[in-house]
């Protein structure tokens, strides 16, 4: 499991946690994206996202999950008018 922590600084500060875990082949090789990775994002006490994401191979699944998590928390921080510590570069 990979667990990465951020701090949201806005009107109300919150701890943000991104977890990437359980990479496994979930579908047969005929499928375009047979590999899954579990992704959980907590935003303060809220579970903001908790679903598997798919990829063509194990590292592709990890790459796509990291890109998704980065865009999600960066976008949500911007929507809520705050910043992340450490910052995420676009």
MOZIFEN-V707593 format. One record per residue. N is the residue number from 1. PSI is psi in degrees with one decimal (none if undefined). D_LAST is the distance of its C-alpha to the last C-alpha in Angstrom with 1 decimal. Layout:
n=N psi=PSI d_last=D_LAST
n=N psi=PSI d_last=D_LAST
This chain:
n=1 psi=140.4 d_last=24.4
n=2 psi=126.9 d_last=21.1
n=3 psi=123.8 d_last=20.5
n=4 psi=131.4 d_last=17.5
n=5 psi=141.1 d_last=17.9
n=6 psi=165.5 d_last=15.8
n=7 psi=125.4 d_last=17.3
n=8 psi=125.9 d_last=16.5
n=9 psi=110.3 d_last=17.9
n=10 psi=-150.3 d_last=19.1
n=11 psi=-41.4 d_last=22.6
n=12 psi=123.0 d_last=23.3
n=13 psi=144.8 d_last=21.6
n=14 psi=151.1 d_last=21.1
n=15 psi=136.0 d_last=20.5
n=16 psi=134.0 d_last=18.0
n=17 psi=131.2 d_last=18.8
n=18 psi=125.2 d_last=17.3
n=19 psi=128.6 d_last=20.1
n=20 psi=125.7 d_last=20.2
n=21 psi=166.1 d_last=23.8
n=22 psi=58.6 d_last=26.8
n=23 psi=125.3 d_last=25.8
n=24 psi=155.7 d_last=28.8
n=25 psi=116.0 d_last=30.2
n=26 psi=-15.9 d_last=30.8
n=27 psi=165.8 d_last=32.1
n=28 psi=166.5 d_last=34.3
n=29 psi=-16.4 d_last=33.2
n=30 psi=-20.9 d_last=34.0
n=31 psi=146.9 d_last=31.0
n=32 psi=-21.9 d_last=27.8
n=33 psi=76.6 d_last=25.8
n=34 psi=-13.2 d_last=28.4
n=35 psi=140.1 d_last=26.4
n=36 psi=153.0 d_last=25.0
n=37 psi=134.6 d_last=23.0
n=38 psi=138.2 d_last=23.3
n=39 psi=124.5 d_last=20.3
n=40 psi=130.5 d_last=21.0
n=41 psi=121.5 d_last=18.7
n=42 psi=135.8 d_last=20.7
n=43 psi=95.8 d_last=19.8
n=44 psi=-127.8 d_last=22.6
n=45 psi=-4.0 d_last=25.7
n=46 psi=132.3 d_last=24.4
n=47 psi=102.3 d_last=23.6
n=48 psi=-29.4 d_last=20.7
n=49 psi=134.7 d_last=20.5
n=50 psi=78.9 d_last=23.1
n=51 psi=155.1 d_last=23.5
n=52 psi=150.9 d_last=23.5
n=53 psi=153.7 d_last=21.2
n=54 psi=154.8 d_last=22.6
n=55 psi=167.4 d_last=22.0
n=56 psi=-28.9 d_last=24.2
n=57 psi=174.4 d_last=24.9
n=58 psi=-47.6 d_last=24.2
n=59 psi=-31.3 d_last=21.2
n=60 psi=-41.1 d_last=19.7
n=61 psi=-42.9 d_last=20.1
n=62 psi=-45.5 d_last=18.4
n=63 psi=-49.0 d_last=15.4
n=64 psi=-38.6 d_last=15.1
n=65 psi=-41.9 d_last=15.7
n=66 psi=-41.0 d_last=13.0
n=67 psi=-44.6 d_last=10.4
n=68 psi=-50.0 d_last=12.2
n=69 psi=-41.8 d_last=12.4
n=70 psi=-49.2 d_last=8.8
n=71 psi=-38.5 d_last=8.2
n=72 psi=-53.9 d_last=11.6
n=73 psi=-33.1 d_last=11.5
n=74 psi=-45.2 d_last=8.4
n=75 psi=-40.6 d_last=10.0
n=76 psi=-39.0 d_last=13.3
n=77 psi=-43.0 d_last=12.8
n=78 psi=-43.6 d_last=11.8
n=79 psi=-34.6 d_last=14.9
n=80 psi=4.5 d_last=17.0
n=81 psi=31.3 d_last=16.3
n=82 psi=-168.4 d_last=15.3
n=83 psi=164.0 d_last=12.9
n=84 psi=144.4 d_last=12.4
n=85 psi=116.3 d_last=14.2
n=86 psi=156.8 d_last=12.9
n=87 psi=156.4 d_last=9.5
n=88 psi=125.3 d_last=6.4
n=89 psi=139.3 d_last=3.8
n=90 psi=none d_last=0.0
